[in-house]
Structures are given as C-alpha cells and as structure tokens.
C-alpha cells in the first residue's frame, strides 16, 4: 500500500458510536509504516 497517512476526523464520536472494530479492520489492512492522526473538536456543553 502506498498510503502514508490515515486521518480520522471526529474520532471520539466514531469510537463512541461503536466504530472501533471497523477502524481496527481498516488499520490491519494498512502498512505499519504510516502516520495516524485522530482529530476531534467536540465540546460537551
């Protein structure tokens, strides 16, 4: 795979909604030599 970077936006929401198995499945298919970025701008009010 030529993928160098995996970016997950709103990562906390994705994990809260139960997408961890899906994210893990995607990561298993990717090269270990990558940069993984998780972003979230969720503010609890």
Secondary structure, DSSP 4 states (H G I P E B T S, - for coil): ----EEEEETHHHHHHTT-HHHHHHHHHTS-SS-EEEEE------
